[in-house]
């Protein structure tokens, strides 16, 4: 069973809550394997630091006596994921990290500028959120959702988008 959790770097608590809930409610209770992909904005932090944050969060969840009272599950760090196993058996939970270079807002803004106003990268100087707001007002009647939907189709050839699509398919 696949599950995708998307969040930016400012929402670690939300990601940990969602991840904790899935782990506690399913690990050792569901026969099939569960594959969780967490997609985070890189934000210039780097993959290793984001991966360490996920590892620390998973270890914290697995060692929480209020969630697991008798036997603690184990975590196996693999080359590109973490595998969580319950002592009682059942399916594993595999957690994998994918990153968006910089941020989703930056990728959308850059691509929209490239297509709509290629000589105006100065818009990005005030930050990606400002750029998305400005571009939405300028070209999409203020509709940020429409801007993101139309621009995201243009990102399909980006390596990070291909990684997400490959995992979903």
Backbone bond lengths (Angstrom), bond angles and torsions (degrees), N, CA, C in turn:
res aa  C-N    CA-C-N  psi(-1)  N-CA   C-N-CA  omega(-1)  CA-C   N-CA-C  phi
1 X - - - 1.439 - - 1.533 108.09 -
2 X 1.329 117.78 120.85 1.472 120.24 179.29 1.533 111.70 -89.03
3 X 1.320 114.99 146.79 1.455 122.28 176.30 1.524 107.26 -143.50
4 X 1.316 116.49 134.15 1.460 121.31 177.59 1.520 108.67 -116.33
5 X 1.331 115.45 130.24 1.466 121.73 174.73 1.526 105.99 -117.14
6 X 1.331 116.37 119.43 1.462 120.79 179.24 1.512 108.54 -112.52
7 X 1.317 115.94 132.51 1.459 119.51 176.79 1.509 110.07 -159.61
8 X 1.308 115.94 153.94 1.455 117.82 175.84 1.519 108.95 -89.43
9 X 1.302 117.20 173.48 1.464 121.33 -173.22 1.518 113.41 -65.21
10 X 1.303 117.94 -15.93 1.453 120.05 -179.79 1.515 113.75 -85.07
11 X 1.314 118.02 2.67 1.464 120.88 -174.29 1.528 112.72 -121.83
12 X 1.326 117.88 39.66 1.463 121.47 -179.54 1.514 111.11 -58.46
13 X 1.331 118.13 -40.56 1.468 120.20 -177.87 1.521 111.06 -62.68
14 X 1.338 116.82 -40.53 1.457 120.79 178.84 1.523 110.87 -64.81
15 X 1.317 116.46 -43.03 1.467 120.67 179.24 1.519 109.93 -63.48
16 X 1.329 117.16 -45.14 1.468 120.17 -179.92 1.526 111.16 -62.84
17 X 1.335 117.89 -38.63 1.465 120.52 178.21 1.525 110.57 -64.28
18 X 1.333 116.54 -48.00 1.463 119.92 -179.40 1.523 110.94 -63.23
19 X 1.306 116.45 -46.02 1.458 121.66 -179.77 1.528 110.39 -64.04
20 X 1.321 116.71 -43.86 1.457 120.58 178.63 1.510 112.54 -60.18
21 X 1.313 115.87 -41.92 1.473 120.72 -179.73 1.529 110.90 -63.63
22 X 1.325 116.59 -45.24 1.472 120.40 179.28 1.523 110.59 -62.97
23 X 1.334 117.10 -46.02 1.468 121.27 -178.47 1.526 110.41 -61.67
24 X 1.311 117.72 -50.52 1.463 121.61 -176.57 1.530 111.15 -64.87
25 X 1.316 117.59 -41.06 1.466 120.96 -176.08 1.523 113.87 -76.99
26 X 1.335 118.66 -17.67 1.465 119.11 -173.74 1.526 115.24 -122.48
27 X 1.315 119.03 -31.00 1.464 121.00 -173.96 1.528 110.54 -64.89
28 X 1.324 116.00 122.32 1.457 121.94 -178.06 1.512 113.61 81.23
29 X 1.323 117.62 -2.88 1.460 121.63 -178.15 1.524 112.56 -114.90
30 X 1.320 116.81 -17.21 1.457 122.28 -178.05 1.522 108.07 -115.40
31 X 1.308 117.08 133.34 1.468 120.29 -176.81 1.527 112.70 -72.14
32 X 1.297 117.13 -42.02 1.463 120.60 -176.96 1.520 111.89 -76.61
33 X 1.311 114.51 161.01 1.459 120.35 176.54 1.520 110.52 -76.88
34 X 1.320 115.22 148.79 1.462 121.72 177.32 1.520 107.00 -119.09
35 X 1.319 116.10 128.76 1.463 122.10 -179.21 1.525 108.29 -111.76
36 X 1.315 115.34 114.75 1.463 121.30 -178.94 1.524 108.30 -109.73
37 X 1.320 115.20 128.43 1.450 121.18 173.70 1.521 107.82 -112.49
38 X 1.311 115.75 123.99 1.461 121.17 175.79 1.518 107.10 -103.13
39 X 1.319 115.93 123.60 1.460 121.65 179.85 1.528 107.43 -109.47
40 X 1.325 114.83 119.99 1.462 120.45 -178.61 1.519 111.00 -124.91
41 X 1.315 115.78 149.14 1.456 120.53 169.90 1.524 107.75 -66.77
42 X 1.326 116.35 135.23 1.463 121.51 178.47 1.524 109.71 -65.29
43 X 1.313 116.65 -44.80 1.461 121.63 177.20 1.512 114.90 57.94
44 X 1.322 117.13 20.44 1.451 121.04 -179.73 1.517 113.64 77.47
45 X 1.321 117.66 2.17 1.457 122.41 -177.38 1.526 111.24 -76.71
46 X 1.307 116.60 -37.16 1.459 121.13 -178.30 1.515 111.86 100.79
47 X 1.308 115.62 147.59 1.458 123.06 -175.97 1.533 111.38 -60.20
48 X 1.316 117.24 -44.44 1.463 120.89 -176.45 1.512 113.46 -58.35
49 X 1.318 116.84 -42.66 1.466 120.55 -179.46 1.530 110.73 -69.33
50 X 1.330 117.14 -39.10 1.464 120.22 177.44 1.529 110.78 -65.57
51 X 1.329 115.79 -41.91 1.464 121.11 178.78 1.537 110.29 -63.07
52 X 1.328 116.82 -40.25 1.467 120.81 177.73 1.523 110.48 -63.19
53 X 1.324 117.09 -39.24 1.467 120.75 177.23 1.515 111.71 -60.82
54 X 1.319 116.61 -40.90 1.468 120.57 178.28 1.523 109.83 -68.48
55 X 1.330 117.52 -43.42 1.462 121.62 178.29 1.527 110.63 -58.82
56 X 1.330 116.71 -47.39 1.462 120.93 179.01 1.525 111.21 -61.54
57 X 1.330 116.14 -41.96 1.465 120.47 179.14 1.520 111.87 -63.63
58 X 1.332 116.93 -43.90 1.468 120.83 178.96 1.524 110.78 -64.08
59 X 1.333 116.90 -44.69 1.463 119.95 178.91 1.527 111.44 -60.99
60 X 1.309 116.76 -38.43 1.454 121.41 178.12 1.533 110.87 -63.79
61 X 1.315 116.57 -43.92 1.471 121.53 179.00 1.531 109.96 -62.13
62 X 1.319 116.67 -46.40 1.464 120.98 -174.68 1.522 113.27 -69.71
63 X 1.324 118.44 -22.84 1.465 121.70 -178.42 1.535 112.68 -99.66
64 X 1.304 116.90 6.60 1.459 122.15 -177.78 1.537 109.97 -80.05
65 X 1.329 116.30 110.12 1.477 121.58 -177.66 1.533 112.61 -63.96
66 X 1.304 118.05 -23.62 1.457 119.63 178.49 1.531 111.41 -75.01
67 X 1.330 116.35 -18.78 1.470 120.70 179.74 1.523 112.19 -100.82
68 X 1.312 116.55 -38.46 1.463 121.91 179.95 1.525 106.90 -126.69
69 X 1.338 117.14 107.78 1.457 120.42 -171.44 1.521 114.42 -91.34
70 X 1.312 119.32 -40.86 1.464 120.60 -173.51 1.524 113.28 -90.07
71 X 1.292 115.74 -60.47 1.461 120.82 -177.96 1.523 109.07 -127.05
72 X 1.326 114.38 138.77 1.462 118.05 -179.65 1.521 110.33 -87.68
73 X 1.319 116.62 138.60 1.462 120.04 172.98 1.529 110.13 -66.12
74 X 1.317 115.87 165.59 1.459 120.77 178.17 1.520 109.61 -113.51
75 X 1.318 114.34 159.30 1.455 120.64 177.24 1.525 108.04 -125.44
76 X 1.310 114.64 133.62 1.462 121.37 177.51 1.524 107.33 -115.99
77 X 1.323 116.09 121.86 1.455 119.56 178.13 1.522 108.32 -86.94
78 X 1.329 115.63 119.46 1.458 121.91 178.69 1.524 108.34 -102.30
79 X 1.304 116.64 179.15 1.466 119.93 -176.85 1.527 112.26 -63.93
80 X 1.326 118.15 -34.37 1.468 119.90 -177.18 1.523 113.23 -132.05
81 X 1.336 117.10 14.48 1.457 119.44 -178.58 1.530 110.65 -164.44
82 X 1.311 114.96 177.25 1.455 123.36 174.53 1.526 106.90 -120.82
83 X 1.320 117.26 136.07 1.462 121.29 177.29 1.524 108.41 -113.62
84 X 1.318 116.44 124.12 1.456 122.46 179.24 1.524 108.47 -102.98
85 X 1.321 116.16 129.71 1.466 122.06 -179.26 1.513 109.59 -124.45
86 X 1.324 116.24 141.10 1.460 121.05 176.50 1.520 108.73 -100.61
87 X 1.335 118.34 141.14 1.462 120.96 -179.62 1.535 113.57 -58.88
88 X 1.328 117.73 -28.08 1.461 121.49 179.53 1.529 112.58 -76.92
89 X 1.328 116.67 -8.10 1.459 120.01 -176.77 1.507 111.02 94.84
90 X 1.313 115.54 -151.13 1.454 120.63 -174.78 1.513 108.78 88.00
91 X 1.283 117.02 -172.53 1.455 120.98 -179.41 1.516 111.88 -73.90
92 X 1.297 115.33 164.60 1.460 120.64 175.39 1.526 109.13 -94.45
93 X 1.294 114.94 162.95 1.462 120.90 169.21 1.517 105.86 -114.14
94 X 1.326 115.42 121.87 1.460 120.63 177.26 1.525 107.69 -105.46
95 X 1.320 116.03 128.31 1.462 121.70 -179.16 1.524 107.94 -117.13
96 X 1.320 115.14 126.35 1.464 121.50 -178.20 1.528 108.68 -126.27
97 X 1.323 115.70 148.10 1.467 122.02 179.39 1.521 110.22 -111.15
98 X 1.305 115.70 132.36 1.466 122.65 168.22 1.521 106.89 -123.97
99 X 1.325 116.08 148.14 1.462 119.16 -179.13 1.521 111.37 -123.79
100 X 1.328 113.85 148.97 1.455 122.51 172.38 1.527 106.00 -97.89
101 X 1.332 118.02 124.55 1.476 118.85 178.59 1.533 110.60 -56.56
102 X 1.299 115.99 130.63 1.461 124.47 -177.11 1.525 109.82 63.04
103 X 1.340 117.06 -89.79 1.467 121.31 177.10 1.522 108.61 -159.40
104 X 1.330 115.38 161.06 1.462 119.47 178.19 1.528 110.13 -61.75
105 X 1.324 116.33 -39.79 1.471 119.56 179.18 1.523 111.00 -60.86
106 X 1.328 117.03 -41.59 1.464 120.85 179.54 1.521 110.71 -63.96
107 X 1.327 117.40 -44.32 1.469 121.11 -179.58 1.528 110.94 -62.58
108 X 1.324 116.91 -44.04 1.462 121.34 179.33 1.524 110.29 -64.90
109 X 1.326 117.01 -46.74 1.470 120.23 -178.96 1.526 111.31 -62.16
110 X 1.340 117.28 -46.12 1.466 120.08 179.84 1.521 112.04 -60.20
111 X 1.320 116.62 -43.19 1.470 119.92 -178.43 1.528 110.87 -68.75
112 X 1.320 116.89 -40.00 1.463 120.07 178.47 1.521 110.50 -64.34
113 X 1.331 117.07 -42.90 1.465 120.77 178.15 1.530 109.57 -62.47
114 X 1.317 116.61 -43.83 1.469 121.30 179.58 1.527 111.62 -55.46
115 X 1.337 116.41 -38.34 1.465 121.01 -176.37 1.528 112.56 -89.03
116 X 1.323 117.05 -44.27 1.471 121.02 -172.04 1.527 114.24 -89.38
117 X 1.318 117.77 -36.37 1.468 120.25 -175.52 1.532 109.23 -149.82
118 X 1.329 117.30 69.79 1.466 121.64 -171.00 1.529 115.95 -58.72
119 X 1.290 119.16 -16.74 1.461 120.34 -179.34 1.526 112.31 -100.98
120 X 1.320 117.01 17.07 1.454 119.42 -172.70 1.537 112.74 -125.59
121 X 1.328 117.64 43.80 1.463 120.86 178.34 1.526 112.39 -67.80
122 X 1.323 116.21 -8.48 1.464 120.78 178.08 1.535 111.11 -61.63
123 X 1.328 116.07 -22.27 1.472 120.91 178.16 1.525 110.64 -56.08
124 X 1.312 116.89 -33.65 1.467 121.42 -177.09 1.529 113.56 -71.59
125 X 1.314 117.89 -14.02 1.462 120.63 -177.17 1.526 112.82 -62.04
126 X 1.330 117.37 -26.83 1.463 120.81 179.39 1.531 112.21 -90.32
127 X 1.310 116.70 6.66 1.462 120.96 177.31 1.515 111.98 104.62
128 X 1.323 116.13 155.99 1.454 121.03 -175.67 1.531 114.00 -66.75
129 X 1.319 117.90 -34.15 1.476 119.00 -179.61 1.528 110.54 -68.59
130 X 1.322 115.82 -40.86 1.465 119.56 175.21 1.523 109.49 -61.27
131 X 1.341 116.99 -44.89 1.466 121.53 -178.33 1.530 110.68 -60.01
132 X 1.331 117.59 -43.76 1.466 120.51 179.01 1.528 110.26 -62.99
133 X 1.327 117.13 -44.93 1.471 120.57 177.87 1.525 110.89 -60.07
134 X 1.324 116.66 -47.17 1.465 121.80 -178.87 1.531 110.70 -61.98
135 X 1.325 117.04 -48.73 1.467 121.41 -178.29 1.525 111.74 -63.87
136 X 1.325 115.97 -37.50 1.465 119.52 177.34 1.526 110.65 -63.55
137 X 1.321 116.59 -43.04 1.473 120.19 178.61 1.525 110.96 -66.48
138 X 1.304 116.18 -43.80 1.464 121.93 -174.37 1.531 113.24 -69.90
139 X 1.337 117.41 -39.44 1.468 120.35 -170.57 1.524 115.14 -119.99
140 X 1.339 118.02 -11.79 1.461 119.74 -175.16 1.523 112.68 -132.98
141 X 1.329 116.89 25.73 1.457 120.74 177.00 1.523 113.50 58.53
142 X 1.327 116.64 29.20 1.463 121.12 179.08 1.524 114.29 85.03
143 X 1.325 117.33 0.86 1.466 122.15 -176.34 1.536 110.70 -87.60
144 X 1.347 115.86 94.61 1.472 120.25 -178.71 1.521 111.57 -65.30
145 X 1.314 117.32 -34.77 1.469 120.27 179.32 1.530 110.82 -61.93
146 X 1.332 116.25 -42.28 1.467 119.92 178.46 1.530 110.73 -65.29
147 X 1.324 116.75 -42.23 1.467 121.36 176.22 1.525 110.22 -56.49
148 X 1.316 117.41 -49.25 1.462 121.67 -177.58 1.521 110.96 -66.02
149 X 1.331 117.82 -43.71 1.479 120.25 179.82 1.527 111.60 -61.86
150 X 1.311 116.90 -47.60 1.463 119.57 -177.57 1.528 111.83 -69.92
151 X 1.314 116.72 -38.76 1.458 120.05 -178.64 1.527 111.17 -73.94
152 X 1.321 117.17 -35.36 1.466 119.50 -178.26 1.525 111.40 -61.99
153 X 1.318 117.85 -30.79 1.466 120.32 176.12 1.532 111.03 -62.94
154 X 1.322 116.54 -29.56 1.465 120.92 179.74 1.534 112.54 -79.19
155 X 1.317 117.09 -11.37 1.468 121.66 -179.27 1.534 112.49 -90.99
156 X 1.317 116.85 1.72 1.466 120.63 -172.10 1.526 114.40 -58.73
157 X 1.306 118.60 -24.12 1.462 120.52 -179.53 1.524 113.75 -91.00
158 X 1.324 117.37 -0.57 1.459 121.00 178.14 1.533 109.21 -72.23
159 X 1.316 117.18 142.88 1.470 121.98 -176.55 1.530 111.85 -59.06
160 X 1.325 117.82 -42.34 1.455 119.90 -177.88 1.522 111.55 -67.31
161 X 1.328 117.77 -32.46 1.465 120.83 176.99 1.528 109.30 -69.64
162 X 1.319 116.76 -42.14 1.468 120.83 177.43 1.519 111.17 -59.13
163 X 1.332 117.00 -39.92 1.470 120.92 177.77 1.532 111.25 -60.23
164 X 1.326 116.72 -43.86 1.463 120.47 179.17 1.523 110.30 -65.31
165 X 1.320 117.26 -46.11 1.462 121.74 -179.51 1.529 110.44 -61.34
166 X 1.334 116.92 -42.78 1.474 120.12 178.55 1.513 111.91 -60.56
167 X 1.311 117.98 -39.12 1.468 120.45 179.39 1.518 112.46 -69.77
168 X 1.319 116.41 -35.26 1.461 120.37 -178.42 1.532 110.73 -73.53
169 X 1.308 116.04 -35.50 1.483 119.16 -179.05 1.451 112.18 -81.66
